Each structure stands twice: as C-alpha cells, then as structure tokens.
Amino acid sequence: MSRNTTPLRILVAEDHDVSRFILSKCMNRPEWNVDFVRSGREAINQSAGNAYDIIMLDIELPDLNGYQVAEMIRSRKEQSIRNVPIIAMTGHSSGKEISRSIQSGMNGHLTKPFSGEQLNTCIQSIMQHTSTTADGNPVEPDLSFLREVASGDLDFMCTFIGMFLKDIPESLDQLSSAIDKTEWSTIRSVSHKMKSSLLYAGLREQHALSAQIEKHAAERNHLDQIRHVFSNLKNGCASSYEGLRASLLLLQNQTSHERR
C-alpha cells in the first residue's frame, strides 16, 4: 500500500469465534481497516454510524440473518450507507443461495471455508466493478438492446432484470454441475439458453463465452477448455450483478414517479 492510499474500511458480521479468529488473520493487511461485530443488529447500527467501503455478512447470524441485514441496509435513506457493497459469507454455494444473496442486495458471495487469496480476489473484484459517476450513482450497464426491445416499457425492463438476477446464478450452477459430470447435452442446452439473456443484459463478452461453451459441448470435446471458459463466464456474470441491480432500482424509481 502506498502512502497516499487510504485503507479500505471493512465491517465484518460474524458470530462464530473460530471463524472470527481465522478472518482476523486473513484480513490482517495494511490496506484494510477491519471492524468485527457479532450480530445483525450490531452490523446495522455500526454501518449507520461509520463510513464503510465494504460490509461482509455471515448469512446465519443469531438474530437477523444476513439476507435481512442486507435488505435493511439497502432500504436506508442515506445513499452513502445504502450503496455500500455487501459480501455474503455462507457454507452454501448453490445457484439458489447465490440468487437469494443477489435478490437481497448483496454484491458478492464467498463460500466457507475460503482462503485469504479468495477473499482478496472477491474484494478487489467488487471494488473494481462498483464504479460510480460524478454524481455518486453506480454506472449504468449497456441496456441499449433491452431498451430497444422494451420500446419504452419500463415494467418490462424491470421484470427482465429481476428474472436475470434470479435465473443466471441458477443456470451457472446447473452448468457447473453438468461440466463436473461431463453431461454434454446439458452443457450445450444450458449454455444455449443463457446466450439470449446475456445479450439482452448487454453482456456481450459473456454471451461470446457462453457460445464457446455451447460449441465445444456440441463437439463433445475440449472439456478442459470448457472449464476455463466457464470460470471466465461465471466471474464476468458475477461482476455485472451490482450494475444491473442498481439499474433495476433506478428503473423502479422512475416507474413509480411516472405513476404518480
């Protein structure tokens, strides 16, 4: 860390003593300034009175679970609190769990146990993809194709983005399982179905990666290459969730304003 770099302020909500002990070791870095709390209520109170760059929430907290805490933070009036990136920490890695994390407003998902390197990669990825405009709002993704299809129908766009944030993590989970089992037909069908959703969401690079997987699966070959492409696809999709979630909130607010 250079002298001119301000350490990231990170709030961690974890009630398990062993997990807290391990995390305190993994997060003992000069570029991070970490505070620990033991419950969801403490996380809400602590985040309200301090300017954090990232909040990490264990899903199975003793009072409020991580999903509830994330939803309460996202509902705050103060933009500086409402827009703080949130990372879920859980022992579950299914697409359903990841989808639920996204729906509750989280930006990242770490499956326990995770290494210090995995934690650092997750934090760096989130900080790189939570870019903001000059007015402090998240950068809007390229939804030009979706806007053209919607023809001004904001409800249509909101519905699509909501479906995307729910379905894509589950599809990635299906695809991962099929790759592990070398189920060529499933790999081909799932990657094929994902392509149109990725294109409508403006994720052209991820659309191309999905097409590569479909092509290799059709040839029933290059499984190692499929695994490599899938890793890039999964990471690319994960990095898009924050921008899409922010766009969804903006569209919902715009729709609500137009109905008044």
Helices and strands as residue ranges (DSSP letters): E 8-13, H 17-26, E 32-37, H 40-49, E 54-58, H 66-74, H 79-82, E 86-90, H 95-103, E 108-111, H 116-129, H 144-150, H 154-180, H 184-200, H 204-219, H 223-259
